[in-house]
Amino acid sequence: MPEMSYVLLQHEQGNLDFVEMPASHAYQLSALNLRLHKELSKLTADNVPNLPRAIAEFRALDLLDEKQSPIGGLHYVNELERTFASIREGSYPLIALLTEIRALQAQLEQWYEEEDLL
C-alpha cells in the first residue's frame, strides 16, 4: 500500500475534515489551500466559497470517532475545482487559481493511475 499523509482542514464553524493524500503530494494541497486563502479576499463575485483552512499535516491517522472518515484527496480536489469553476468573477483573473487547482488535480490523477487505485 502506498504511503499516505493527511491534511487537516478546519471550517469557520470549527468542524474538521481529514483529507487523505499521497505522502508525496500532501504539502501541495496545504500550499494550495494557503494560496487560495490569500487570494479569496481579492475576489468580487457574489458566490465566493468559504474554504476550510489547512491547519496541520500528519502521516498517520487513527480516528476514534466512528462518524468521522477521511476524504479522498482526488475527490476533494475535484470538488475544489468544481467550486472555483462555478465562481462568476469579473475583476480578478480567476484562471490563475483554477490553473493551480487543475495542476494538482492532474498530478493526483496520474498518481492514482500509476498506483492502480482509480
N, C-alpha and C positions, 0 to 999 in steps of 0.2 A: 504494500500500500504506500502511495506517495506521502511525503511529509507535508502536513498541513499546518497552517497557522490560523489565528483568529483575530479579527479586528472588532473591538468592542465599540459600538456606536450608541450614543445617548441622545434621546429625543428631548425636546424642550420640556415636555411633561415629566421627564425623568425615566421613562421606560427605556429598556436596553435591548439592543439587537446584537447578536453574535454572528458575524459573517465569516464563514469558513473559506479560506483562500489557500491556494498553493503557497507553501512557505516562501518560495522564490518571488511571489507577487504581492504579498500582504502589504509590504511597505508602499507599493504603488497605489493601492486603494487608500491607504492613510494619507499619502501625499496628495492624491486627487481630491479627497474629502477636504483637506485643509485649503487647497487652492479654490475649490468651489465655494467654500465659506467666505473666503477672501473676496470673491467676485460677486457673490449674491447681492450685496448692498448696492452694486452698480446697476443692477437690472431694474428696468422701469415697467415691466409688464405687470398686468394685474393678476397673473397666475404663477408667480414665483413660488417654488416649493419651499417648505420648511424642511431642511435636511437635518438628519441627526448628525451629531459631531463625533468624529473619531476621538476616543479618549484613551485607548490602550491597544496594544498588540501583544499576543502571547502565543506560545507554541502548543500547550496542552489545554484542553477544556473538559472539565468534569462538572456537568450541570447537575445540581441536586434537586432542582425544581422540575418535575416531570412535565409541566406545562410549557417549559422552555425547550427550544431546539435551535440549532444554528441554521442560518440562512446560507444557501449555497452562493459562493462568490459570483459565479456566472449569472445566476438568477438575479442577484442584487444589482449587478452592473447592467444587465438587460433592462431592469425596471428603472434604474437611474437614467439610462439613455432614453427610454420612452418618456419619462418625466420631463427631461430637458428638451427633447424634440418637440414637445407639446407647448412649450413656452412661446407666447406671442410677443416677442421682443422687437422693438423698433429702433432703439437707440444704441444698444450695446452689441458688439459683434459676437453673438452667441455661438457662432460656428467654431470659434476657437475652443470654447469649453466642450462643445459636442465632439470636436476632433480628439480631445484628450480622453474623453469618456470612451469613444469608439476605438481608440488605440488600445486601451486596456481591455476592452471587450474582445477585440481581435486576438490579443495575446492570450487571454483566457481560453477562448475557443480553440486556439491552436494547442495550448497546453492540455486541455481536456481530451482533444482528439489524439494527441501523442500518447496520452496515458490510457487510451481506450475507455474513457469514462463518459463519453457522450452517447 
